Amino acid sequence: MTCTDFLAQLTDYFDGQISPELLEEVREHTSSCHHCEVVLDTTSKTISVYRDNEIYEVSPEFRDRLHLAIMAKCTAAK
Ligand SMILES: [Zn+2]
């Protein structure tokens, strides 16, 4: 799994609609990719805050911003 693949699965992951196989790949990726691990951690915290306030929604804009941020970091790391 690449960072791009990871990001593509991110909303499904948080929607709980990810398959066990993909979930395993996500975990493998985040254990070897610090940037994506941080994104996963930050996003889950953000979402739990939103859920508590019952305004949880991962908008396409939010996902795009995440995508740009992580890709910039991953590119800079190489
Ligand atoms: Zn990554």
N, CA, C, O and the ligand as a Tripos MOL2 file, in Angstrom:
@<TRIPOS>MOLECULE
protein
  313   311    79     0     0
PROTEIN
NO_CHARGES

@<TRIPOS>ATOM
      1 N           0.8330   -1.2020    0.0000 N.3       1 MET1
      2 CA          0.0000    0.0000    0.0000 C.3       1 MET1
      3 C           0.8720    1.2580    0.0000 C.2       1 MET1
      4 O           1.8300    1.3570    0.7670 O.2       1 MET1
      5 N           0.5350    2.2050   -0.8560 N.am      2 THR2
      6 CA          1.2450    3.4840   -0.8940 C.3       2 THR2
      7 C           0.4660    4.5230   -0.0930 C.2       2 THR2
      8 O          -0.6510    4.2650    0.3580 O.2       2 THR2
      9 N           1.0640    5.6940    0.0780 N.am      3 CYS3
     10 CA          0.3760    6.7780    0.7860 C.3       3 CYS3
     11 C          -0.9130    7.1620    0.0600 C.2       3 CYS3
     12 O          -1.9240    7.4650    0.6940 O.2       3 CYS3
     13 N          -0.8710    7.1480   -1.2560 N.am      4 THR4
     14 CA         -2.0610    7.4850   -2.0430 C.3       4 THR4
     15 C          -3.1630    6.4600   -1.8010 C.2       4 THR4
     16 O          -4.3270    6.8220   -1.6270 O.2       4 THR4
     17 N          -2.7960    5.1820   -1.7920 N.am      5 ASP5
     18 CA         -3.7780    4.1240   -1.5200 C.3       5 ASP5
     19 C          -4.3710    4.2880   -0.1240 C.2       5 ASP5
     20 O          -5.5760    4.1580    0.0950 O.2       5 ASP5
     21 N          -3.4800    4.5750    0.7950 N.am      6 PHE6
     22 CA         -3.9060    4.7640    2.1790 C.3       6 PHE6
     23 C          -4.9610    5.8680    2.2650 C.2       6 PHE6
     24 O          -6.0060    5.6950    2.8930 O.2       6 PHE6
     25 N          -4.6760    6.9970    1.6300 N.am      7 LEU7
     26 CA         -5.6010    8.1250    1.6770 C.3       7 LEU7
     27 C          -6.9200    7.7970    1.0080 C.2       7 LEU7
     28 O          -7.9820    8.2470    1.4380 O.2       7 LEU7
     29 N          -6.8380    7.0010   -0.0570 N.am      8 ALA8
     30 CA         -8.0580    6.6160   -0.7680 C.3       8 ALA8
     31 C          -8.9560    5.7640    0.1220 C.2       8 ALA8
     32 O         -10.1770    5.7710   -0.0370 O.2       8 ALA8
     33 N          -8.3520    5.0270    1.0660 N.am      9 GLN9
     34 CA         -9.1290    4.1520    1.9470 C.3       9 GLN9
     35 C          -9.5600    4.8250    3.2340 C.2       9 GLN9
     36 O         -10.3280    4.2640    4.0160 O.2       9 GLN9
     37 N          -9.0590    6.0360    3.4490 N.am     10 LEU10
     38 CA         -9.2370    6.6610    4.7510 C.3      10 LEU10
     39 C         -10.7020    6.8730    5.1550 C.2      10 LEU10
     40 O         -11.0760    6.5990    6.2950 O.2      10 LEU10
     41 N         -11.5230    7.3560    4.2310 N.am     11 THR11
     42 CA        -12.9230    7.6020    4.5970 C.3      11 THR11
     43 C         -13.6680    6.2980    4.8480 C.2      11 THR11
     44 O         -14.4970    6.2130    5.7550 O.2      11 THR11
     45 N         -13.3690    5.2780    4.0380 N.am     12 ASP12
     46 CA        -13.9930    3.9710    4.2780 C.3      12 ASP12
     47 C         -13.5730    3.4310    5.6370 C.2      12 ASP12
     48 O         -14.3650    2.8370    6.3690 O.2      12 ASP12
     49 N         -12.3140    3.6550    5.9460 N.am     13 TYR13
     50 CA        -11.7910    3.2140    7.2420 C.3      13 TYR13
     51 C         -12.6160    3.8140    8.3730 C.2      13 TYR13
     52 O         -13.0420    3.1060    9.2850 O.2      13 TYR13
     53 N         -12.8350    5.1130    8.3090 N.am     14 PHE14
     54 CA        -13.5700    5.7750    9.3900 C.3      14 PHE14
     55 C         -15.0660    5.5380    9.3180 C.2      14 PHE14
     56 O         -15.7670    5.6790   10.3190 O.2      14 PHE14
     57 N         -15.5530    5.1830    8.1550 N.am     15 ASP15
     58 CA        -16.9620    4.8110    8.0300 C.3      15 ASP15
     59 C         -17.2020    3.3810    8.4930 C.2      15 ASP15
     60 O         -18.3450    2.9380    8.6100 O.2      15 ASP15
     61 N         -16.1130    2.6650    8.7560 N.am     16 GLY16
     62 CA        -16.2390    1.2740    9.1690 C.3      16 GLY16
     63 C         -16.6220    0.3660    8.0190 C.2      16 GLY16
     64 O         -17.1310   -0.7350    8.2290 O.2      16 GLY16
     65 N         -16.3780    0.8290    6.7960 N.am     17 GLN17
     66 CA        -16.7780    0.0550    5.6200 C.3      17 GLN17
     67 C         -15.5900   -0.5910    4.9190 C.2      17 GLN17
     68 O         -15.6910   -1.0280    3.7730 O.2      17 GLN17
     69 N         -14.4850   -0.6450    5.6100 N.am     18 ILE18
     70 CA        -13.2820   -1.1920    5.0130 C.3      18 ILE18
     71 C         -13.2590   -2.7120    5.2190 C.2      18 ILE18
     72 O         -13.6950   -3.2150    6.2550 O.2      18 ILE18
     73 N         -12.7520   -3.4200    4.2350 N.am     19 SER19
     74 CA        -12.6930   -4.8790    4.3520 C.3      19 SER19
     75 C         -11.5490   -5.2680    5.2830 C.2      19 SER19
     76 O         -10.5920   -4.5110    5.4440 O.2      19 SER19
     77 N         -11.6470   -6.4550    5.8980 N.am     20 PRO20
     78 CA        -10.5750   -6.8940    6.8050 C.3      20 PRO20
     79 C          -9.2070   -6.9310    6.1200 C.2      20 PRO20
     80 O          -8.1870   -6.6380    6.7450 O.2      20 PRO20
     81 N          -9.1900   -7.2910    4.8390 N.am     21 GLU21
     82 CA         -7.9250   -7.3390    4.0980 C.3      21 GLU21
     83 C          -7.3200   -5.9470    3.9810 C.2      21 GLU21
     84 O          -6.1240   -5.7550    4.2000 O.2      21 GLU21
     85 N          -8.1650   -4.9780    3.6340 N.am     22 LEU22
     86 CA         -7.6700   -3.6070    3.4920 C.3      22 LEU22
     87 C          -7.2820   -3.0170    4.8400 C.2      22 LEU22
     88 O          -6.3160   -2.2610    4.9470 O.2      22 LEU22
     89 N          -8.0370   -3.3670    5.8500 N.am     23 LEU23
     90 CA         -7.7260   -2.8890    7.1980 C.3      23 LEU23
     91 C          -6.3210   -3.3450    7.5890 C.2      23 LEU23
     92 O          -5.5480   -2.5870    8.1760 O.2      23 LEU23
     93 N          -6.0130   -4.5700    7.2600 N.am     24 GLU24
     94 CA         -4.6920   -5.1140    7.5300 C.3      24 GLU24
     95 C          -3.6200   -4.3250    6.7700 C.2      24 GLU24
     96 O          -2.5550   -4.0330    7.3130 O.2      24 GLU24
     97 N          -3.9090   -3.9880    5.5270 N.am     25 GLU25
     98 CA         -2.9470   -3.2150    4.7320 C.3      25 GLU25
     99 C          -2.7570   -1.8110    5.2980 C.2      25 GLU25
    100 O          -1.6450   -1.2830    5.3260 O.2      25 GLU25
    101 N          -3.8550   -1.2200    5.7440 N.am     26 VAL26
    102 CA         -3.7730    0.1120    6.3540 C.3      26 VAL26
    103 C          -2.8840    0.0460    7.5890 C.2      26 VAL26
    104 O          -2.0340    0.9130    7.7930 O.2      26 VAL26
    105 N          -3.0780   -0.9750    8.4080 N.am     27 ARG27
    106 CA         -2.2820   -1.1030    9.6320 C.3      27 ARG27
    107 C          -0.8120   -1.3260    9.3050 C.2      27 ARG27
    108 O           0.0760   -0.7790    9.9590 O.2      27 ARG27
    109 N          -0.5750   -2.1330    8.2890 N.am     28 GLU28
    110 CA          0.8100   -2.3630    7.8750 C.3      28 GLU28
    111 C           1.4450   -1.0680    7.4040 C.2      28 GLU28
    112 O           2.5850   -0.7510    7.7460 O.2      28 GLU28
    113 N           0.6780   -0.3230    6.6060 N.am     29 HIS29
    114 CA          1.2170    0.9250    6.0740 C.3      29 HIS29
    115 C           1.5200    1.9240    7.1900 C.2      29 HIS29
    116 O           2.5960    2.5200    7.2120 O.2      29 HIS29
    117 N           0.5850    2.1080    8.1080 N.am     30 THR30
    118 CA          0.7950    3.0930    9.1730 C.3      30 THR30
    119 C           1.9070    2.6610   10.1320 C.2      30 THR30
    120 O           2.5200    3.5030   10.7870 O.2      30 THR30
    121 N           2.1710    1.3590   10.2170 N.am     31 SER31
    122 CA          3.2580    0.9300   11.0960 C.3      31 SER31
    123 C           4.6220    1.2010   10.4650 C.2      31 SER31
    124 O           5.6350    1.2410   11.1630 O.2      31 SER31
    125 N           4.6470    1.3860    9.1470 N.am     32 SER32
    126 CA          5.9240    1.6420    8.4750 C.3      32 SER32
    127 C           6.0250    3.0660    7.9330 C.2      32 SER32
    128 O           7.1030    3.4910    7.5190 O.2      32 SER32
    129 N           4.9190    3.8060    7.9310 N.am     33 CYS33
    130 CA          4.9120    5.1670    7.3960 C.3      33 CYS33
    131 C           4.4550    6.1210    8.4970 C.2      33 CYS33
    132 O           3.2740    6.1880    8.8380 O.2      33 CYS33
    133 N           5.4110    6.8460    9.0320 N.am     34 HIS34
    134 CA          5.1030    7.7160   10.1670 C.3      34 HIS34
    135 C           4.0830    8.8000    9.8010 C.2      34 HIS34
    136 O           3.2050    9.1230   10.6010 O.2      34 HIS34
    137 N           4.2000    9.3530    8.6050 N.am     35 HIS35
    138 CA          3.3030   10.4390    8.2130 C.3      35 HIS35
    139 C           1.8500    9.9800    8.1950 C.2      35 HIS35
    140 O           0.9600   10.6720    8.6900 O.2      35 HIS35
    141 N           1.6260    8.8210    7.6260 N.am     36 CYS36
    142 CA          0.2560    8.3140    7.5620 C.3      36 CYS36
    143 C          -0.2420    7.9050    8.9440 C.2      36 CYS36
    144 O          -1.4310    8.0180    9.2420 O.2      36 CYS36
    145 N           0.6660    7.4350    9.7760 N.am     37 GLU37
    146 CA          0.2940    7.0960   11.1460 C.3      37 GLU37
    147 C          -0.2220    8.3450   11.8610 C.2      37 GLU37
    148 O          -1.2290    8.3020   12.5680 O.2      37 GLU37
    149 N           0.4910    9.4640   11.6610 N.am     38 VAL38
    150 CA          0.0860   10.7290   12.2750 C.3      38 VAL38
    151 C          -1.2690   11.1810   11.7230 C.2      38 VAL38
    152 O          -2.1340   11.6400   12.4690 O.2      38 VAL38
    153 N          -1.4340   11.0450   10.4130 N.am     39 VAL39
    154 CA         -2.7080   11.4320    9.7950 C.3      39 VAL39
    155 C          -3.8530   10.6050   10.3710 C.2      39 VAL39
    156 O          -4.9150   11.1400   10.6880 O.2      39 VAL39
    157 N          -3.6320    9.3110   10.5030 N.am     40 LEU40
    158 CA         -4.6590    8.4210   11.0300 C.3      40 LEU40
    159 C          -5.0130    8.8030   12.4600 C.2      40 LEU40
    160 O          -6.1840    8.8620   12.8340 O.2      40 LEU40
    161 N          -3.9840    9.0590   13.2430 N.am     41 ASP41
    162 CA         -4.1690    9.4160   14.6420 C.3      41 ASP41
    163 C          -4.9010   10.7530   14.7750 C.2      41 ASP41
    164 O          -5.8580   10.8780   15.5400 O.2      41 ASP41
    165 N          -4.4380   11.7410   14.0240 N.am     42 THR42
    166 CA         -5.0360   13.0740   14.0690 C.3      42 THR42
    167 C          -6.4820   13.0400   13.5950 C.2      42 THR42
    168 O          -7.3600   13.6560   14.1980 O.2      42 THR42
    169 N          -6.7180   12.3120   12.5080 N.am     43 THR43
    170 CA         -8.0600   12.2490   11.9480 C.3      43 THR43
    171 C          -9.0180   11.5500   12.8990 C.2      43 THR43
    172 O         -10.1590   11.9820   13.0670 O.2      43 THR43
    173 N          -8.5560   10.4680   13.5220 N.am     44 SER44
    174 CA         -9.4640    9.7560   14.4310 C.3      44 SER44
    175 C          -9.8110   10.6220   15.6340 C.2      44 SER44
    176 O         -10.9350   10.5780   16.1330 O.2      44 SER44
    177 N          -8.8330   11.4180   16.1050 N.am     45 LYS45
    178 CA         -9.1170   12.3260   17.2240 C.3      45 LYS45
    179 C         -10.0910   13.4130   16.7990 C.2      45 LYS45
    180 O         -11.0250   13.7480   17.5280 O.2      45 LYS45
    181 N          -9.8600   13.9590   15.6140 N.am     46 THR46
    182 CA        -10.7390   15.0050   15.0930 C.3      46 THR46
    183 C         -12.1580   14.4800   14.9570 C.2      46 THR46
    184 O         -13.1210   15.1410   15.3480 O.2      46 THR46
    185 N         -12.2710   13.2870   14.4000 N.am     47 ILE47
    186 CA        -13.5950   12.7120   14.1650 C.3      47 ILE47
    187 C         -14.2930   12.3940   15.4780 C.2      47 ILE47
    188 O         -15.5080   12.5650   15.5860 O.2      47 ILE47
    189 N         -13.5540   11.9370   16.4690 N.am     48 SER48
    190 CA        -14.2150   11.6190   17.7360 C.3      48 SER48
    191 C         -14.7410   12.8890   18.3980 C.2      48 SER48
    192 O         -15.7770   12.8680   19.0620 O.2      48 SER48
    193 N         -14.0210   13.9940   18.2110 N.am     49 VAL49
    194 CA        -14.5060   15.2750   18.7200 C.3      49 VAL49
    195 C         -15.7970   15.6630   18.0000 C.2      49 VAL49
    196 O         -16.7710   16.0790   18.6270 O.2      49 VAL49
    197 N         -15.7880   15.5200   16.6730 N.am     50 TYR50
    198 CA        -16.9890   15.8570   15.9070 C.3      50 TYR50
    199 C         -18.1560   14.9420   16.2740 C.2      50 TYR50
    200 O         -19.3030   15.3810   16.3650 O.2      50 TYR50
    201 N         -17.8480   13.6820   16.4790 N.am     51 ARG51
    202 CA        -18.9150   12.7260   16.8170 C.3      51 ARG51
    203 C         -19.5660   13.1060   18.1340 C.2      51 ARG51
    204 O         -20.7840   13.0170   18.2910 O.2      51 ARG51
    205 N         -18.7270   13.5370   19.0890 N.am     52 ASP52
    206 CA        -19.2590   13.9360   20.3880 C.3      52 ASP52
    207 C         -20.2280   15.1000   20.2330 C.2      52 ASP52
    208 O         -21.1710   15.2490   21.0100 O.2      52 ASP52
    209 N         -19.9810   15.9180   19.2230 N.am     53 ASN53
    210 CA        -20.8340   17.0810   18.9990 C.3      53 ASN53
    211 C         -21.8960   16.8120   17.9320 C.2      53 ASN53
    212 O         -22.6380   17.7090   17.5300 O.2      53 ASN53
    213 N         -21.9500   15.5620   17.4890 N.am     54 GLU54
    214 CA        -22.9570   15.1260   16.5200 C.3      54 GLU54
    215 C         -22.9390   15.9330   15.2240 C.2      54 GLU54
    216 O         -23.9750   16.1420   14.5940 O.2      54 GLU54
    217 N         -21.7680   16.3730   14.8440 N.am     55 ILE55
    218 CA        -21.6740   17.0350   13.5550 C.3      55 ILE55
    219 C         -20.6450   16.3250   12.6840 C.2      55 ILE55
    220 O         -20.0290   16.9200   11.7990 O.2      55 ILE55
    221 N         -20.4770   15.0290   12.9650 N.am     56 TYR56
    222 CA        -19.4750   14.2610   12.2460 C.3      56 TYR56
    223 C         -19.8010   14.1590   10.7620 C.2      56 TYR56
    224 O         -20.8820   13.7320   10.3590 O.2      56 TYR56
    225 N         -18.8370   14.5620    9.9830 N.am     57 GLU57
    226 CA        -18.9450   14.3650    8.5400 C.3      57 GLU57
    227 C         -17.5660   14.5740    7.9220 C.2      57 GLU57
    228 O         -16.9230   15.5990    8.1470 O.2      57 GLU57
    229 N         -17.1250   13.5970    7.1460 N.am     58 VAL58
    230 CA        -15.8690   13.7870    6.4230 C.3      58 VAL58
    231 C         -16.2350   14.3260    5.0470 C.2      58 VAL58
    232 O         -16.6420   13.5820    4.1550 O.2      58 VAL58
    233 N         -16.0820   15.6160    4.9010 N.am     59 SER59
    234 CA        -16.4280   16.2400    3.6300 C.3      59 SER59
    235 C         -15.3250   15.9950    2.6090 C.2      59 SER59
    236 O         -14.1760   15.7480    2.9770 O.2      59 SER59
    237 N         -15.6720   16.0630    1.3290 N.am     60 PRO60
    238 CA        -14.6500   15.9190    0.2850 C.3      60 PRO60
    239 C         -13.5500   16.9710    0.4380 C.2      60 PRO60
    240 O         -12.3830   16.7010    0.1560 O.2      60 PRO60
    241 N         -13.9260   18.1580    0.8810 N.am     61 GLU61
    242 CA        -12.9420   19.2300    1.0650 C.3      61 GLU61
    243 C         -11.9450   18.8520    2.1520 C.2      61 GLU61
    244 O         -10.7400   19.0570    2.0080 O.2      61 GLU61
    245 N         -12.4630   18.3010    3.2310 N.am     62 PHE62
    246 CA        -11.6070   17.8720    4.3370 C.3      62 PHE62
    247 C         -10.6530   16.7900    3.8670 C.2      62 PHE62
    248 O          -9.4650   16.8190    4.1880 O.2      62 PHE62
    249 N         -11.1610   15.8500    3.1190 N.am     63 ARG63
    250 CA        -10.3310   14.7610    2.6130 C.3      63 ARG63
    251 C          -9.2650   15.3000    1.6530 C.2      63 ARG63
    252 O          -8.1160   14.8600    1.6840 O.2      63 ARG63
    253 N          -9.6490   16.2410    0.8140 N.am     64 ASP64
    254 CA         -8.6980   16.8280   -0.1240 C.3      64 ASP64
    255 C          -7.5710   17.5480    0.6080 C.2      64 ASP64
    256 O          -6.4030   17.4580    0.2310 O.2      64 ASP64
    257 N          -7.9490   18.2610    1.6580 N.am     65 ARG65
    258 CA         -6.9330   18.9880    2.4160 C.3      65 ARG65
    259 C          -5.9760   18.0080    3.0820 C.2      65 ARG65
    260 O          -4.7640   18.2210    3.0890 O.2      65 ARG65
    261 N          -6.5190   16.9500    3.6320 N.am     66 LEU66
    262 CA         -5.6940   15.9090    4.2420 C.3      66 LEU66
    263 C          -4.7570   15.3100    3.2080 C.2      66 LEU66
    264 O          -3.5670   15.1130    3.4510 O.2      66 LEU66
    265 N          -5.3200   15.0340    2.0690 N.am     67 HIS67
    266 CA         -4.5640   14.4130    0.9890 C.3      67 HIS67
    267 C          -3.3740   15.2860    0.5990 C.2      67 HIS67
    268 O          -2.2480   14.8020    0.4850 O.2      67 HIS67
    269 N          -3.6330   16.5620    0.3990 N.am     68 LEU68
    270 CA         -2.5690   17.4860    0.0160 C.3      68 LEU68
    271 C          -1.5100   17.5770    1.1060 C.2      68 LEU68
    272 O          -0.3130   17.5960    0.8210 O.2      68 LEU68
    273 N          -1.9580   17.6320    2.3460 N.am     69 ALA69
    274 CA         -1.0220   17.7710    3.4540 C.3      69 ALA69
    275 C          -0.1130   16.5490    3.5600 C.2      69 ALA69
    276 O           1.1010   16.6820    3.7180 O.2      69 ALA69
    277 N          -0.6980   15.3780    3.4740 N.am     70 ILE70
    278 CA          0.1120   14.1740    3.6360 C.3      70 ILE70
    279 C           1.0150   13.9570    2.4310 C.2      70 ILE70
    280 O           2.1550   13.5200    2.5850 O.2      70 ILE70
    281 N           0.5270   14.2520    1.2500 N.am     71 MET71
    282 CA          1.3720   14.0620    0.0770 C.3      71 MET71
    283 C           2.5650   15.0120    0.1130 C.2      71 MET71
    284 O           3.6700   14.6490   -0.2930 O.2      71 MET71
    285 N           2.3370   16.2240    0.5980 N.am     72 ALA72
    286 CA          3.4320   17.1880    0.7130 C.3      72 ALA72
    287 C           4.4680   16.6690    1.6980 C.2      72 ALA72
    288 O           5.6690   16.7680    1.4460 O.2      72 ALA72
    289 N           4.0160   16.1200    2.8090 N.am     73 LYS73
    290 CA          4.9440   15.5910    3.8020 C.3      73 LYS73
    291 C           5.6780   14.3770    3.3010 C.2      73 LYS73
    292 O           6.8890   14.2590    3.4900 O.2      73 LYS73
    293 N           4.9680   13.4760    2.6670 N.am     74 CYS74
    294 CA          5.5970   12.2490    2.1750 C.3      74 CYS74
    295 C           6.6150   12.5770    1.0900 C.2      74 CYS74
    296 O           7.6770   11.9600    1.0260 O.2      74 CYS74
    297 N           6.2970   13.5360    0.2470 N.am     75 THR75
    298 CA          7.2340   13.9240   -0.8110 C.3      75 THR75
    299 C           8.4740   14.5620   -0.2010 C.2      75 THR75
    300 O           9.5950   14.2990   -0.6350 O.2      75 THR75
    301 N           8.2650   15.4000    0.8080 N.am     76 ALA76
    302 CA          9.3920   16.0810    1.4460 C.3      76 ALA76
    303 C          10.2880   15.0800    2.1770 C.2      76 ALA76
    304 O          11.4870   15.3140    2.3310 O.2      76 ALA76
    305 N           9.7120   13.9780    2.6210 N.am     77 ALA77
    306 CA         10.4760   13.0010    3.4070 C.3      77 ALA77
    307 C          11.4100   12.1580    2.5450 C.2      77 ALA77
    308 O          12.3490   11.5410    3.0480 O.2      77 ALA77
    309 N          11.1440   12.1390    1.2440 N.am     78 LYS78
    310 CA         11.9260   11.2770    0.3710 C.3      78 LYS78
    311 C          13.2050   11.9380   -0.1550 C.2      78 LYS78
    312 O          13.9580   11.3160   -0.9040 O.2      78 LYS78
    313 ZN          2.1680    6.7570    3.9580 Zn       79 ZN79
@<TRIPOS>BOND
     1     1     2 1
     2     2     3 1
     3     3     4 2
     4     3     5 am
     5     5     6 1
     6     6     7 1
     7     7     8 2
     8     7     9 am
     9     9    10 1
    10    10    11 1
    11    11    12 2
    12    11    13 am
    13    13    14 1
    14    14    15 1
    15    15    16 2
    16    15    17 am
    17    17    18 1
    18    18    19 1
    19    19    20 2
    20    19    21 am
    21    21    22 1
    22    22    23 1
    23    23    24 2
    24    23    25 am
    25    25    26 1
    26    26    27 1
    27    27    28 2
    28    27    29 am
    29    29    30 1
    30    30    31 1
    31    31    32 2
    32    31    33 am
    33    33    34 1
    34    34    35 1
    35    35    36 2
    36    35    37 am
    37    37    38 1
    38    38    39 1
    39    39    40 2
    40    39    41 am
    41    41    42 1
    42    42    43 1
    43    43    44 2
    44    43    45 am
    45    45    46 1
    46    46    47 1
    47    47    48 2
    48    47    49 am
    49    49    50 1
    50    50    51 1
    51    51    52 2
    52    51    53 am
    53    53    54 1
    54    54    55 1
    55    55    56 2
    56    55    57 am
    57    57    58 1
    58    58    59 1
    59    59    60 2
    60    59    61 am
    61    61    62 1
    62    62    63 1
    63    63    64 2
    64    63    65 am
    65    65    66 1
    66    66    67 1
    67    67    68 2
    68    67    69 am
    69    69    70 1
    70    70    71 1
    71    71    72 2
    72    71    73 am
    73    73    74 1
    74    74    75 1
    75    75    76 2
    76    75    77 am
    77    77    78 1
    78    78    79 1
    79    79    80 2
    80    79    81 am
    81    81    82 1
    82    82    83 1
    83    83    84 2
    84    83    85 am
    85    85    86 1
    86    86    87 1
    87    87    88 2
    88    87    89 am
    89    89    90 1
    90    90    91 1
    91    91    92 2
    92    91    93 am
    93    93    94 1
    94    94    95 1
    95    95    96 2
    96    95    97 am
    97    97    98 1
    98    98    99 1
    99    99   100 2
   100    99   101 am
   101   101   102 1
   102   102   103 1
   103   103   104 2
   104   103   105 am
   105   105   106 1
   106   106   107 1
   107   107   108 2
   108   107   109 am
   109   109   110 1
   110   110   111 1
   111   111   112 2
   112   111   113 am
   113   113   114 1
   114   114   115 1
   115   115   116 2
   116   115   117 am
   117   117   118 1
   118   118   119 1
   119   119   120 2
   120   119   121 am
   121   121   122 1
   122   122   123 1
   123   123   124 2
   124   123   125 am
   125   125   126 1
   126   126   127 1
   127   127   128 2
   128   127   129 am
   129   129   130 1
   130   130   131 1
   131   131   132 2
   132   131   133 am
   133   133   134 1
   134   134   135 1
   135   135   136 2
   136   135   137 am
   137   137   138 1
   138   138   139 1
   139   139   140 2
   140   139   141 am
   141   141   142 1
   142   142   143 1
   143   143   144 2
   144   143   145 am
   145   145   146 1
   146   146   147 1
   147   147   148 2
   148   147   149 am
   149   149   150 1
   150   150   151 1
   151   151   152 2
   152   151   153 am
   153   153   154 1
   154   154   155 1
   155   155   156 2
   156   155   157 am
   157   157   158 1
   158   158   159 1
   159   159   160 2
   160   159   161 am
   161   161   162 1
   162   162   163 1
   163   163   164 2
   164   163   165 am
   165   165   166 1
   166   166   167 1
   167   167   168 2
   168   167   169 am
   169   169   170 1
   170   170   171 1
   171   171   172 2
   172   171   173 am
   173   173   174 1
   174   174   175 1
   175   175   176 2
   176   175   177 am
   177   177   178 1
   178   178   179 1
   179   179   180 2
   180   179   181 am
   181   181   182 1
   182   182   183 1
   183   183   184 2
   184   183   185 am
   185   185   186 1
   186   186   187 1
   187   187   188 2
   188   187   189 am
   189   189   190 1
   190   190   191 1
   191   191   192 2
   192   191   193 am
   193   193   194 1
   194   194   195 1
   195   195   196 2
   196   195   197 am
   197   197   198 1
   198   198   199 1
   199   199   200 2
   200   199   201 am
   201   201   202 1
   202   202   203 1
   203   203   204 2
   204   203   205 am
   205   205   206 1
   206   206   207 1
   207   207   208 2
   208   207   209 am
   209   209   210 1
   210   210   211 1
   211   211   212 2
   212   211   213 am
   213   213   214 1
   214   214   215 1
   215   215   216 2
   216   215   217 am
   217   217   218 1
   218   218   219 1
   219   219   220 2
   220   219   221 am
   221   221   222 1
   222   222   223 1
   223   223   224 2
   224   223   225 am
   225   225   226 1
   226   226   227 1
   227   227   228 2
   228   227   229 am
   229   229   230 1
   230   230   231 1
   231   231   232 2
   232   231   233 am
   233   233   234 1
   234   234   235 1
   235   235   236 2
   236   235   237 am
   237   237   238 1
   238   238   239 1
   239   239   240 2
   240   239   241 am
   241   241   242 1
   242   242   243 1
   243   243   244 2
   244   243   245 am
   245   245   246 1
   246   246   247 1
   247   247   248 2
   248   247   249 am
   249   249   250 1
   250   250   251 1
   251   251   252 2
   252   251   253 am
   253   253   254 1
   254   254   255 1
   255   255   256 2
   256   255   257 am
   257   257   258 1
   258   258   259 1
   259   259   260 2
   260   259   261 am
   261   261   262 1
   262   262   263 1
   263   263   264 2
   264   263   265 am
   265   265   266 1
   266   266   267 1
   267   267   268 2
   268   267   269 am
   269   269   270 1
   270   270   271 1
   271   271   272 2
   272   271   273 am
   273   273   274 1
   274   274   275 1
   275   275   276 2
   276   275   277 am
   277   277   278 1
   278   278   279 1
   279   279   280 2
   280   279   281 am
   281   281   282 1
   282   282   283 1
   283   283   284 2
   284   283   285 am
   285   285   286 1
   286   286   287 1
   287   287   288 2
   288   287   289 am
   289   289   290 1
   290   290   291 1
   291   291   292 2
   292   291   293 am
   293   293   294 1
   294   294   295 1
   295   295   296 2
   296   295   297 am
   297   297   298 1
   298   298   299 1
   299   299   300 2
   300   299   301 am
   301   301   302 1
   302   302   303 1
   303   303   304 2
   304   303   305 am
   305   305   306 1
   306   306   307 1
   307   307   308 2
   308   307   309 am
   309   309   310 1
   310   310   311 1
   311   311   312 2
@<TRIPOS>SUBSTRUCTURE
     1 MET1         2 RESIDUE 1 A MET
     2 THR2         6 RESIDUE 1 A THR
     3 CYS3        10 RESIDUE 1 A CYS
     4 THR4        14 RESIDUE 1 A THR
     5 ASP5        18 RESIDUE 1 A ASP
     6 PHE6        22 RESIDUE 1 A PHE
     7 LEU7        26 RESIDUE 1 A LEU
     8 ALA8        30 RESIDUE 1 A ALA
     9 GLN9        34 RESIDUE 1 A GLN
    10 LEU10       38 RESIDUE 1 A LEU
    11 THR11       42 RESIDUE 1 A THR
    12 ASP12       46 RESIDUE 1 A ASP
    13 TYR13       50 RESIDUE 1 A TYR
    14 PHE14       54 RESIDUE 1 A PHE
    15 ASP15       58 RESIDUE 1 A ASP
    16 GLY16       62 RESIDUE 1 A GLY
    17 GLN17       66 RESIDUE 1 A GLN
    18 ILE18       70 RESIDUE 1 A ILE
    19 SER19       74 RESIDUE 1 A SER
    20 PRO20       78 RESIDUE 1 A PRO
    21 GLU21       82 RESIDUE 1 A GLU
    22 LEU22       86 RESIDUE 1 A LEU
    23 LEU23       90 RESIDUE 1 A LEU
    24 GLU24       94 RESIDUE 1 A GLU
    25 GLU25       98 RESIDUE 1 A GLU
    26 VAL26      102 RESIDUE 1 A VAL
    27 ARG27      106 RESIDUE 1 A ARG
    28 GLU28      110 RESIDUE 1 A GLU
    29 HIS29      114 RESIDUE 1 A HIS
    30 THR30      118 RESIDUE 1 A THR
    31 SER31      122 RESIDUE 1 A SER
    32 SER32      126 RESIDUE 1 A SER
    33 CYS33      130 RESIDUE 1 A CYS
    34 HIS34      134 RESIDUE 1 A HIS
    35 HIS35      138 RESIDUE 1 A HIS
    36 CYS36      142 RESIDUE 1 A CYS
    37 GLU37      146 RESIDUE 1 A GLU
    38 VAL38      150 RESIDUE 1 A VAL
    39 VAL39      154 RESIDUE 1 A VAL
    40 LEU40      158 RESIDUE 1 A LEU
    41 ASP41      162 RESIDUE 1 A ASP
    42 THR42      166 RESIDUE 1 A THR
    43 THR43      170 RESIDUE 1 A THR
    44 SER44      174 RESIDUE 1 A SER
    45 LYS45      178 RESIDUE 1 A LYS
    46 THR46      182 RESIDUE 1 A THR
    47 ILE47      186 RESIDUE 1 A ILE
    48 SER48      190 RESIDUE 1 A SER
    49 VAL49      194 RESIDUE 1 A VAL
    50 TYR50      198 RESIDUE 1 A TYR
    51 ARG51      202 RESIDUE 1 A ARG
    52 ASP52      206 RESIDUE 1 A ASP
    53 ASN53      210 RESIDUE 1 A ASN
    54 GLU54      214 RESIDUE 1 A GLU
    55 ILE55      218 RESIDUE 1 A ILE
    56 TYR56      222 RESIDUE 1 A TYR
    57 GLU57      226 RESIDUE 1 A GLU
    58 VAL58      230 RESIDUE 1 A VAL
    59 SER59      234 RESIDUE 1 A SER
    60 PRO60      238 RESIDUE 1 A PRO
    61 GLU61      242 RESIDUE 1 A GLU
    62 PHE62      246 RESIDUE 1 A PHE
    63 ARG63      250 RESIDUE 1 A ARG
    64 ASP64      254 RESIDUE 1 A ASP
    65 ARG65      258 RESIDUE 1 A ARG
    66 LEU66      262 RESIDUE 1 A LEU
    67 HIS67      266 RESIDUE 1 A HIS
    68 LEU68      270 RESIDUE 1 A LEU
    69 ALA69      274 RESIDUE 1 A ALA
    70 ILE70      278 RESIDUE 1 A ILE
    71 MET71      282 RESIDUE 1 A MET
    72 ALA72      286 RESIDUE 1 A ALA
    73 LYS73      290 RESIDUE 1 A LYS
    74 CYS74      294 RESIDUE 1 A CYS
    75 THR75      298 RESIDUE 1 A THR
    76 ALA76      302 RESIDUE 1 A ALA
    77 ALA77      306 RESIDUE 1 A ALA
    78 LYS78      310 RESIDUE 1 A LYS
    79 ZN79       313 GROUP 0 **** ****
